[in-house]
Amino acid sequence: MGESQDRTIQTLIPARIDRLPWSRFHTRMVVALGVAWVLDGMEITIASAVGDVLRERQTLALTAAEVGLAATVYLLGEVAGALIFGRLSDRFGRRKLFIITLGLYLVANGITAFSFSYWWLLLFRFFAGMGIGGEYAAIHSAIDELIPARYRGRIDLAVSGTYWLGAMIGTASTYILLNPDLLPVDLGWRLGLLIGPLIGLLIWGLRRHLPESPRWLVMHGREQEAELAVREIEQHVRESGKEVPPVDERRIIEIRPHGAVRYRDVLRVIFKDYPKRSILGATLMISQSFLYNAIFFTYVLVLSQFYGVSASDASKYLFLFALGNLLGPFVLGPLFDTVGRKPMISSTYIFSGLLLAVTGWLFKEGVLTATTQTLLWSVIFFVASAAASSGYLTVSELFPLEIRALAIAVFFAVAQTFGALGPAIFGALIGDQRNPDPTRLFYGYLVAAAMMVLAGIVALLFAVKAERASLEDVTPPLSAVTV
């Protein structure tokens, strides 16, 4: 890797990146990298919609249990991909991995569309999930390391929030693709699985022209490549008509590259060096994952069991729900850079938890309709979506560069594991009875609300003042001699 363990490097690379104004380069980079969240939101929405179609004799004739297992396999693939590719991203670079993971997703999901048997479907859904899971680790690392410090919070939140743009695209596409009056039953679901690869192919060209993270390069002793990469970025800024400000020479840092990080070093950083940050990251990620999986995956069940909404009409309500989730990070995101991380993270978690508790009580009292329930949920998740996105922001900026992608992967895996309990618990609380009792589900809402409030309190105690600050000031790299 061209690293040396017996020399030091003095560099202004991080300061040069952070002082840049926003330009077309940054917009192009965010679009090229942020598509990962759009693809995941679309994937899960379309997969949920086609689940019932796959039970038809004209398709794969699956059972309900087999459809559920296919969704679980995709999530397991995401966890495996995040852990494997997160480690590789820290070792071999962001650019290589965000190209490889997108390629894996494109190929695997494309092949899934031609599934002729259940085992074929499971195998390639797992690999498609691996691609998306790997994207999360590599993408957040690259974005945080390439975005100027004063924009990092809002951009990270906006990128995470585009998951719901994908959900809206997926919901809209199923109106046509799964309509048997327009397309044969065994064709529509296959075309639906090809939408993601098609979007990915359109983005492929943009990614190929993105530079490697100069921060990653210089921290691995490849200062000449880092210099070329940052000069390329500065040139893009000039070509967009923006002036490149002078760099503050006092922001120089001295590093001593030490090669690949060992797993025991990773464990030391997470559990010994930064235990409070680890508690914060785990609490934020687990609580938001449980809340989202519990509500989103049982949303249609609640509408049908308690309000008599048909499966075909449920998509209209899902669309409004997704819209609230999409708008939250975009509207509230700038406040995370101006008001600050601690007040915004804590308040969004606590406020969304309290709103959920109140809405749950109204639901138990039977005063809501399908429309008012959806409107209230949209308001709750307008706030909760910003909170959830800030969880990813937190775990991506609070750990050293050398283990950043793996840290994201570890917290993502833990969150997905706990989050997977949500649909099972809430599904059992809803039950199959003809006259379901809202009281049991109300208690489930209270548990989810309490978890969000607890996470907000933990943020009040442990959140770090990272707004508008250089990543190296928030967390010195392991290779740093002086910052």
N, C-alpha and C positions, 0 to 999 in steps of 0.2 A: 504493500500500500504506500510505499515511499515515505514511511514514518521513521523518525529518529527519536530515540529515547534519551540522548545525551546532549541535546542542544535546546536552546530556547529561541522563541520567535516573538518579536515585538510587532504588533499589528494594530491597525486602525480599521480593519475590515468591518467589525460590528458597528462602529460609530459611523462609517461611511454609508452603511445600509440604512441606519436609523435616521439619518439627517435628510434623506431624500424626500421630495414632495411626491404626492400621488401622481401617477402617470398611466398612460395606456398600457405600459408593460405590466404594472400591478393589476390592472383590470383583466388583462389577458391571462395572467397567471392564475388569478382567483377563479376565473371561469374554467380554465383548463383543469385545475386541481379540484375545485369545489364540486365538480360534477359527480364525484363519488357519492355524496350524500343524496343528490337527486336520484341517482341510479338505485341506491338502497331503498329509498322511500317508494320509488316506483315498483321495484322488485317485490317488496313485501305486500304492497297493495294489490298488484296484479296476481301474485301467487295466492293471496287470500281469496280474491274474486274467482280465480279459476279452480279453486279447490272443489267447489261443488260440481263444476263441469267435469272434472276428472273422475267423478263417480258414475258418469253416464256410460252405458255399454258401448256407445260409438267412440269413446275416448279410451281411457285406460282401465275403466271399471274398478276404481279403487274404493276401499271402504273408508268410512269417516276416520277410523283410527290411522289408516295409511296416509290419508291426507294430512292429518295432524303430525305424524312422524316426519313427513317431508318438510314441513315448516321447521320442526325441531332440528332436523339434519342441516338445514340452511343456516340456522343460528349457530349450531356447533361448528360449522365450517367457518363462520365469521370469527369465532373465538380462536380456533386453530390458526387461521390466517393472520389474525392480529398478532398472536404470540410469535409465530414463525417469522413472518415478514417484518414485524417490528424489530426483532433482534437483528435481522439481516440489514434493515435500513440503517441502524446505528453503525453497523460494521462496514457496509459497502456503499453507503450513500443514499440520499433521498431520491435522486433522479432515476437511478437504475431501478429502484424498487417501485416507484409510482408508475413507471412504464411497464414493468413486469406484472404488477398486480392488475393493472387495467387490461393487459393482454390476457391474463388468466381468466378474468371475468368475461371478457368478450368471447373467448373460445368456449369456455365451459357453458355459459348460458346459451350461446348459439347452438351448441350440441344438444342441450336440454330440450330445446324446441322440437327436436326430432326424436324424442323419446318414444320407444316402441314397447317398453316394459317398465315395471315399477323399479327394478334394481337400477336400470339405466337412469331413470329420473332421479333417484336418491344419490347416485354416484356423482352426477354432474351438478346437481343442486348443491352438494357439499363443496365441490371445487369452485362453483360460482360464489358461494358464501366466503370461501377462503380469499378469493380475489378482493371482495368488498371489505372484509375484515382487515386485510393487509393494507388496503387503501387508507383506512382510518389512521393507522399509525404513521405511514409515510407522509400522508397529505398534511395532517396537522403539524407535523414536524417541519415540513418544507414551508408551509404558509407562515408559521410563527417566525422562522429564521429569515424569511425574505421580505416580510412586511415591515415597514417603518414602525417604530415602537408606539407612536401616538395613534396609530390606526389598528393596532393588533387586536384589541378587545372587540371592537365593533365588527371587524372582518371575520374573526373567528366565530362569533355568534351568528353572523349572517350566513356563513358557509354551512354551519351546522343546521341552521333553520331551513336551508333549501331541501332538506329531507322531505319537508311537507309540500314543496313544489313538486317533487317527484310523486308524492302521494296523490296530489291533485291531477297530475298528468295520467297516472295509473287509473284513477277513478274515472276520469273522462274517457279514456281509451276503452274501458270495459263496456261502456254504453254501446259502442259499435261492435267491438270484437266479440263480445259474448252474446250478441243479439242473434238468435237462430234464424230470424227473418232476413238477416243481411248476410250472414256467413254460415257455412256448415259448422256443426258443433265441434268436429274434430280439427277444424282449421283455425278458428278464432283464437283459442287459447295458445296455439303454437305461434301465431303472429304476435300475440301479446308478449311472449317471452323474447321475441326478436327486437322489440322496441329499444330495450336497454343497450344491446350490442350496437344497434344502429346509431344511437346517440354517442356511445363510446367511440365508434369509428370516426365520427365527426370531430371529436375532441382530440383524437390520437395525434393529428398533425400539430396541434398547438403544444401538446406536451413534449413532443420530440424536439422542439426548439427552445424549451426552457432550460436555463443553466442549472448546474448543481448548486446546492446551497453553499455560498462562499464561507459561511460560518463553519459548516461541517468540514469543508476542505482544509481551512486553516487550522482547525483544532486537530486535524489528523496529519499535520505536518506538510500539507501540499499547498504552501503559501503562494507559489507561482501560479498554480491553477486558480486559486482563490482570487488572486489579483486580476487575472484575466476575466474571471466571472463577474466580479464587481465592476470592472471597467465596462463590460458589456451592458450591465444593468444601467450604469450611469449614462452610457451612450443612448440607450433606449429612452431615458428620461429627457435628455437633450433633444432627441428627435421628435419628441411629443410637444416641444415648444416650452418646456419648463426649464428654469434655471437650477443648476445643481449648486446648493449652498456650500460654503467652505466647511471643512471638517474641523472639529475641535481637537487640536493636537493633544489636549489633556486627557482625551478618552482612550489613549493607547493602552493596550493590555499586553501582558507578557505571558506566554504559555510554554509548556514543555510537553509536546505530544508523547503519549506513553503507550501507544498501541491499542489493540482491542481490549475492551473492558470485560473482565471475568464476571461470571454469575455471582460469585461471592461479593464482588465489589458492588454489583447492583443491589444485592440484599442489604449490604452495609449502608448504602446511600438511602434506601427506602425506609429501613427500620431503625437505623442508628443515627444517621446524620440528619434526617428530616422526618422524624416520627409524627410531628404535628401536621405537617403537610400531607403525609400519607393518610392519617386519620381523616383530614379534611377531604382529600380526593376520593377516598373510599366512601365516605358518608354521602358526599354530593352525588357520586355516580350511582351508588346502590339505590338511594331514595328515588332519584328521577327515573331510573330504569324500572323499578318496581311500579311506580305510579303509571308510567306510560304503557308498559305491557299489560298491566291490570285493566286500565281503562280502554285502551285502543283495541286490544284483541277481544274484548267482551262487549264492545260498543254496540254492535249489531244485535247481540243477544239481549241487551237491555232494551233496545228499541222494540224488538219483536215480542219479548216476554212481558214487558210491563206496559207498552204502549200500542201493541198490535201493528207495528210498522212492518210491511212486507220487505223481503230481502231486496227486491228491485228498487223500492223507494228509499231504502236505507242509504244508498249511495248519495242521495241529495243531502242528507244530514251529514254524512262523512265529509262531503265537500266543504261545508260550512265550518266543520270542526277543523279540517286541515287548513283552511284560510286563516283562522285565528292563530294556529300554531305557526304559520308562515310569517305573519305580520309581526308577532311579538319580538323576535330577535332583531328584525330590521328597525323597528320603531324604538325599542329600548336599548339596542346595542350601543349607540353612541354614548349613553350615560355611563356605561362601564369604563369608558376612557376619560370621562370628564368628572362625574360625581365620584367614581372610584369603584374598585373591585369589592371591597368589604361591604360597604353599604348596599350596593346593588345586588350582590350575590345573596346576602342574608335576607334582604327585604323581598326579593322575588321568591325565594324558597318559602319564607314564612307566610307571605301574603297569599300565594297560591295554595298553600296548605290550609290556611284559615278559610279561604273561599270554598275549597273542596268540602270542608266540614259543614259549612253552612248550606251548601247545595245538597249535600247528602241528607241533611236534616229535612230540608224542603221536599226532597224525594221521598223520604220515609213518611212524611205527613201527607203525601199524595196530592200536593197542590201544583205539581208541575205537569206539563204536557210534553210530548216529544219535541215540540218546537222550543219551548222555554228551557227544557233540559239541555238541548243542544246549544242554545244561546249562552246559557250559564257556563257550560263546559268550554265553549269557545272563548269566553272571557277568562276563565281559569287558566286555560292552556295558552292564551296570549301571554300571560305572565309566566306560566310554568315552562313554556318553550324557551324563553330567555334564560330561565333558571337552569334548565337541563343543558342548554348550549354552554352556559358558563361553567358547568362541570367539566366539559371537554377542554375548555380554555384553561381551567385551573390545572389539570393534570399535565397539560402540554407545556406550560410556562414555568412551573415550579420545581422542575428537576433539571439536573445538568444536561447539557447538549449531548454528551457522549452516551447517555441512556434515555434520551427524550422519547424516542419512538417506542422503545420497549416499555417505558413507564406508562405511556398512553395505552399500550396493548394490555398490560397487566391490569390496570384499573378498568379498562373496557371489558376484559374477560370476567373479572369479579362481578362487575355490574350486570352483565348479561346472565351470569349464573344465578344471581339472586333475582333478577328481573324475570327470569323464566318461571319463577314460582307464582308470579302475579296472575297470569291467565288461568292457571290451574285452581288457585285459591278462589278467585272471583267467579270462575265458571261453576265451582261447587256451591258457592253462596247463592248464585242465581238459580241453579237446579233446573230440573225438567218438569216440575209440577205445573199444572194448568193454571193455578192461581198462586203465583210466586209471592213470597213474603218479602217486602222491601226492607224490613228491619234487619235481616241478616246481611244484606248487601250494604246497608247503612254502616254497620260495624266495620265492614271491609273498607269503606271509604274513610272511616275515622282512622284506621290503621295507616292507610296511605297518607292521609293528611298529617298524622303525627310524625311520620317519617320525614316528610318535607319540612315541617316546623323544626324538628330536631336538627336536620341538616342546616337550616338557616341559623340556628343557635351556634352550631359548631363553626359556621362561617364567621359569625361575630367574634368568636374566640380565636380562631386560627387563620383566617384569611389574610393574605399578604398584600401589601400596598404595591401592586405591580403595574398600575395604570401609567401609561406613557413612559415607562422605564425600560431601559435596555434589558434584554434577556440575561446578559452577563452581570448586570447589577442585581437583578432579581435572584439569580442563582449562578454563582461563579462556576465555570466549567471545571471538570475534574483535572484538566490539564493546565489550569490557570496557575501562574506563579504570583502575579499581581493583577488586579483589576482597577 
